[in-house]
Amino acid sequence: MSDTPRIWWPGPIGTWPAVGLTVAVLVAANLVLHRWPGLFGLATAVVVSILLLGVLRWAGGTWADAGLARGTLARGACWALALIGLVALVYLAGALLPVTRTLFEDRRYADLGGGEVMLRVFVLVPVGTVLVEELPAGRVDALAIYIDSC
Protein backbone atom coordinates (compact mmCIF):
# COMPACT_ATOMS: atom_id res chain seq x y z
CA MET A 1 0.00 0.00 0.00
CA SER A 2 1.33 3.42 -0.90
CA ASP A 3 1.98 6.12 1.66
CA THR A 4 0.82 8.76 -0.80
CA PRO A 5 -2.55 10.19 0.28
CA ARG A 6 -5.25 9.51 -2.24
CA ILE A 7 -7.29 12.49 -3.39
CA TRP A 8 -10.97 11.68 -3.67
CA TRP A 9 -12.52 12.63 -6.98
CA PRO A 10 -15.92 11.36 -8.06
CA GLY A 11 -16.15 9.31 -11.20
CA PRO A 12 -17.54 10.65 -14.46
CA ILE A 13 -20.99 12.15 -14.34
CA GLY A 14 -23.70 11.11 -16.73
CA THR A 15 -24.53 12.85 -19.97
CA TRP A 16 -27.68 14.60 -18.80
CA PRO A 17 -26.10 15.99 -15.62
CA ALA A 18 -23.27 17.30 -17.83
CA VAL A 19 -25.80 18.92 -20.16
CA GLY A 20 -27.61 20.42 -17.16
CA LEU A 21 -24.35 21.81 -15.74
CA THR A 22 -23.38 23.21 -19.13
CA VAL A 23 -26.73 24.97 -19.52
CA ALA A 24 -26.55 26.31 -15.95
CA VAL A 25 -23.04 27.70 -16.50
CA LEU A 26 -24.08 29.32 -19.79
CA VAL A 27 -27.22 30.88 -18.30
CA ALA A 28 -25.23 32.27 -15.37
CA ALA A 29 -22.55 33.55 -17.76
CA ASN A 30 -25.15 35.22 -19.93
CA LEU A 31 -26.67 37.00 -16.95
CA VAL A 32 -23.28 38.12 -15.63
CA LEU A 33 -21.97 39.24 -19.04
CA HIS A 34 -25.05 41.37 -19.67
CA ARG A 35 -25.07 42.83 -16.16
CA TRP A 36 -21.35 43.64 -15.88
CA PRO A 37 -19.73 44.11 -19.29
CA GLY A 38 -16.16 45.21 -19.87
CA LEU A 39 -13.18 43.82 -18.00
CA PHE A 40 -15.34 41.94 -15.47
CA GLY A 41 -17.05 40.27 -18.41
CA LEU A 42 -13.64 39.37 -19.78
CA ALA A 43 -12.71 37.60 -16.54
CA THR A 44 -16.11 35.91 -16.53
CA ALA A 45 -15.53 34.59 -20.04
CA VAL A 46 -12.24 33.00 -19.02
CA VAL A 47 -13.76 31.45 -15.88
CA VAL A 48 -16.75 30.13 -17.84
CA SER A 49 -14.44 28.56 -20.41
CA ILE A 50 -12.47 26.80 -17.69
CA LEU A 51 -15.68 25.61 -16.01
CA LEU A 52 -17.01 24.22 -19.28
CA LEU A 53 -13.78 22.37 -19.93
CA GLY A 54 -14.08 20.98 -16.40
CA VAL A 55 -17.63 19.78 -17.08
CA LEU A 56 -16.47 18.08 -20.27
CA ARG A 57 -13.60 16.35 -18.47
CA TRP A 58 -15.87 15.38 -15.56
CA ALA A 59 -18.29 13.83 -18.04
CA GLY A 60 -15.46 11.66 -19.35
CA GLY A 61 -14.52 13.81 -22.33
CA THR A 62 -10.96 14.15 -23.56
CA TRP A 63 -8.86 17.06 -24.79
CA ALA A 64 -9.39 15.68 -28.30
CA ASP A 65 -13.17 15.95 -27.78
CA ALA A 66 -12.63 19.60 -26.93
CA GLY A 67 -10.44 20.13 -30.00
CA LEU A 68 -7.49 20.88 -27.74
CA ALA A 69 -5.38 17.74 -28.20
CA ARG A 70 -1.75 18.20 -29.16
CA GLY A 71 -2.35 16.52 -32.50
CA THR A 72 -5.10 18.91 -33.55
CA LEU A 73 -4.04 22.17 -31.92
CA ALA A 74 -1.58 23.30 -34.62
CA ARG A 75 -3.99 22.53 -37.46
CA GLY A 76 -6.78 24.35 -35.65
CA ALA A 77 -4.53 27.37 -35.04
CA CYS A 78 -3.67 27.51 -38.76
CA TRP A 79 -7.36 27.42 -39.67
CA ALA A 80 -8.11 30.09 -37.06
CA LEU A 81 -5.44 32.42 -38.44
CA ALA A 82 -6.62 31.88 -42.02
CA LEU A 83 -10.24 32.61 -41.09
CA ILE A 84 -9.29 35.64 -39.00
CA GLY A 85 -7.38 36.99 -42.01
CA LEU A 86 -10.34 36.35 -44.31
CA VAL A 87 -12.76 38.11 -41.97
CA ALA A 88 -10.34 41.03 -41.59
CA LEU A 89 -10.13 41.38 -45.39
CA VAL A 90 -13.92 41.40 -45.72
CA TYR A 91 -14.24 44.02 -42.97
CA LEU A 92 -11.49 46.12 -44.53
CA ALA A 93 -13.16 45.98 -47.94
CA GLY A 94 -16.51 46.90 -46.38
CA ALA A 95 -14.98 49.82 -44.48
CA LEU A 96 -13.21 51.15 -47.57
CA LEU A 97 -16.11 50.90 -50.03
CA PRO A 98 -18.21 54.09 -49.99
CA VAL A 99 -21.44 52.09 -50.43
CA THR A 100 -20.91 50.06 -47.23
CA ARG A 101 -18.85 52.52 -45.16
CA THR A 102 -21.91 53.86 -43.30
CA LEU A 103 -22.61 50.36 -41.96
CA PHE A 104 -19.49 50.71 -39.81
CA GLU A 105 -20.55 53.96 -38.16
CA ASP A 106 -21.68 53.62 -34.56
CA ARG A 107 -22.21 56.78 -32.57
CA ARG A 108 -21.84 54.90 -29.27
CA TYR A 109 -18.13 54.59 -29.97
CA ALA A 110 -17.50 58.05 -31.42
CA ASP A 111 -15.87 59.33 -28.21
CA LEU A 112 -13.50 56.39 -27.72
CA GLY A 113 -9.79 56.94 -28.18
CA GLY A 114 -7.52 54.67 -30.21
CA GLY A 115 -6.40 52.67 -27.18
CA GLU A 116 -9.96 52.01 -26.07
CA VAL A 117 -10.95 50.90 -29.56
CA MET A 118 -7.94 48.56 -29.73
CA LEU A 119 -8.84 47.10 -26.31
CA ARG A 120 -12.39 46.41 -27.46
CA VAL A 121 -11.42 45.03 -30.87
CA PHE A 122 -8.45 42.88 -29.89
CA VAL A 123 -9.22 41.84 -26.30
CA LEU A 124 -12.80 42.32 -25.11
CA VAL A 125 -14.57 41.00 -28.21
CA PRO A 126 -12.33 38.01 -28.98
CA VAL A 127 -11.96 36.82 -25.40
CA GLY A 128 -15.24 38.02 -23.95
CA THR A 129 -17.45 36.97 -26.82
CA VAL A 130 -15.78 34.50 -29.15
CA LEU A 131 -14.25 32.38 -26.37
CA VAL A 132 -17.59 32.00 -24.60
CA GLU A 133 -19.42 31.28 -27.87
CA GLU A 134 -16.98 28.85 -29.45
CA LEU A 135 -15.91 26.84 -26.43
CA PRO A 136 -19.49 25.81 -25.52
CA ALA A 137 -20.12 24.92 -29.16
CA GLY A 138 -17.29 22.41 -28.96
CA ARG A 139 -18.55 21.06 -25.62
CA VAL A 140 -22.07 20.64 -26.97
CA ASP A 141 -20.70 18.85 -30.05
CA ALA A 142 -18.61 16.57 -27.84
CA LEU A 143 -21.60 15.82 -25.60
CA ALA A 144 -23.79 15.12 -28.64
CA ILE A 145 -21.20 12.66 -29.98
CA TYR A 146 -21.03 11.05 -26.54
CA ILE A 147 -24.84 10.75 -26.36
CA ASP A 148 -24.91 9.12 -29.80
CA SER A 149 -22.29 6.59 -28.73
CA CYS A 150 -24.35 5.46 -25.69
C-alpha positions as CSV (number, residue, x, y, z in Angstrom):
1,M,0.0,0.0,0.0
2,S,1.3,3.4,-0.9
3,D,2.0,6.1,1.7
4,T,0.8,8.8,-0.8
5,P,-2.5,10.2,0.3
6,R,-5.3,9.5,-2.2
7,I,-7.3,12.5,-3.4
8,W,-11.0,11.7,-3.7
9,W,-12.5,12.6,-7.0
10,P,-15.9,11.4,-8.1
11,G,-16.1,9.3,-11.2
12,P,-17.5,10.7,-14.5
13,I,-21.0,12.2,-14.3
14,G,-23.7,11.1,-16.7
15,T,-24.5,12.8,-20.0
16,W,-27.7,14.6,-18.8
17,P,-26.1,16.0,-15.6
18,A,-23.3,17.3,-17.8
19,V,-25.8,18.9,-20.2
20,G,-27.6,20.4,-17.2
21,L,-24.4,21.8,-15.7
22,T,-23.4,23.2,-19.1
23,V,-26.7,25.0,-19.5
24,A,-26.5,26.3,-15.9
25,V,-23.0,27.7,-16.5
26,L,-24.1,29.3,-19.8
27,V,-27.2,30.9,-18.3
28,A,-25.2,32.3,-15.4
29,A,-22.6,33.5,-17.8
30,N,-25.2,35.2,-19.9
31,L,-26.7,37.0,-16.9
32,V,-23.3,38.1,-15.6
33,L,-22.0,39.2,-19.0
34,H,-25.1,41.4,-19.7
35,R,-25.1,42.8,-16.2
36,W,-21.4,43.6,-15.9
37,P,-19.7,44.1,-19.3
38,G,-16.2,45.2,-19.9
39,L,-13.2,43.8,-18.0
40,F,-15.3,41.9,-15.5
41,G,-17.1,40.3,-18.4
42,L,-13.6,39.4,-19.8
43,A,-12.7,37.6,-16.5
44,T,-16.1,35.9,-16.5
45,A,-15.5,34.6,-20.0
46,V,-12.2,33.0,-19.0
47,V,-13.8,31.4,-15.9
48,V,-16.7,30.1,-17.8
49,S,-14.4,28.6,-20.4
50,I,-12.5,26.8,-17.7
51,L,-15.7,25.6,-16.0
52,L,-17.0,24.2,-19.3
53,L,-13.8,22.4,-19.9
54,G,-14.1,21.0,-16.4
55,V,-17.6,19.8,-17.1
56,L,-16.5,18.1,-20.3
57,R,-13.6,16.4,-18.5
58,W,-15.9,15.4,-15.6
59,A,-18.3,13.8,-18.0
60,G,-15.5,11.7,-19.3
61,G,-14.5,13.8,-22.3
62,T,-11.0,14.1,-23.6
63,W,-8.9,17.1,-24.8
64,A,-9.4,15.7,-28.3
65,D,-13.2,16.0,-27.8
66,A,-12.6,19.6,-26.9
67,G,-10.4,20.1,-30.0
68,L,-7.5,20.9,-27.7
69,A,-5.4,17.7,-28.2
70,R,-1.7,18.2,-29.2
71,G,-2.3,16.5,-32.5
72,T,-5.1,18.9,-33.5
73,L,-4.0,22.2,-31.9
74,A,-1.6,23.3,-34.6
75,R,-4.0,22.5,-37.5
76,G,-6.8,24.4,-35.6
77,A,-4.5,27.4,-35.0
78,C,-3.7,27.5,-38.8
79,W,-7.4,27.4,-39.7
80,A,-8.1,30.1,-37.1
81,L,-5.4,32.4,-38.4
82,A,-6.6,31.9,-42.0
83,L,-10.2,32.6,-41.1
84,I,-9.3,35.6,-39.0
85,G,-7.4,37.0,-42.0
86,L,-10.3,36.4,-44.3
87,V,-12.8,38.1,-42.0
88,A,-10.3,41.0,-41.6
89,L,-10.1,41.4,-45.4
90,V,-13.9,41.4,-45.7
91,Y,-14.2,44.0,-43.0
92,L,-11.5,46.1,-44.5
93,A,-13.2,46.0,-47.9
94,G,-16.5,46.9,-46.4
95,A,-15.0,49.8,-44.5
96,L,-13.2,51.2,-47.6
97,L,-16.1,50.9,-50.0
98,P,-18.2,54.1,-50.0
99,V,-21.4,52.1,-50.4
100,T,-20.9,50.1,-47.2
101,R,-18.8,52.5,-45.2
102,T,-21.9,53.9,-43.3
103,L,-22.6,50.4,-42.0
104,F,-19.5,50.7,-39.8
105,E,-20.6,54.0,-38.2
106,D,-21.7,53.6,-34.6
107,R,-22.2,56.8,-32.6
108,R,-21.8,54.9,-29.3
109,Y,-18.1,54.6,-30.0
110,A,-17.5,58.0,-31.4
111,D,-15.9,59.3,-28.2
112,L,-13.5,56.4,-27.7
113,G,-9.8,56.9,-28.2
114,G,-7.5,54.7,-30.2
115,G,-6.4,52.7,-27.2
116,E,-10.0,52.0,-26.1
117,V,-10.9,50.9,-29.6
118,M,-7.9,48.6,-29.7
119,L,-8.8,47.1,-26.3
120,R,-12.4,46.4,-27.5
121,V,-11.4,45.0,-30.9
122,F,-8.5,42.9,-29.9
123,V,-9.2,41.8,-26.3
124,L,-12.8,42.3,-25.1
125,V,-14.6,41.0,-28.2
126,P,-12.3,38.0,-29.0
127,V,-12.0,36.8,-25.4
128,G,-15.2,38.0,-23.9
129,T,-17.5,37.0,-26.8
130,V,-15.8,34.5,-29.1
131,L,-14.3,32.4,-26.4
132,V,-17.6,32.0,-24.6
133,E,-19.4,31.3,-27.9
134,E,-17.0,28.8,-29.4
135,L,-15.9,26.8,-26.4
136,P,-19.5,25.8,-25.5
137,A,-20.1,24.9,-29.2
138,G,-17.3,22.4,-29.0
139,R,-18.6,21.1,-25.6
140,V,-22.1,20.6,-27.0
141,D,-20.7,18.9,-30.1
142,A,-18.6,16.6,-27.8
143,L,-21.6,15.8,-25.6
144,A,-23.8,15.1,-28.6
145,I,-21.2,12.7,-30.0
146,Y,-21.0,11.1,-26.5
147,I,-24.8,10.7,-26.4
148,D,-24.9,9.1,-29.8
149,S,-22.3,6.6,-28.7
150,C,-24.3,5.5,-25.7
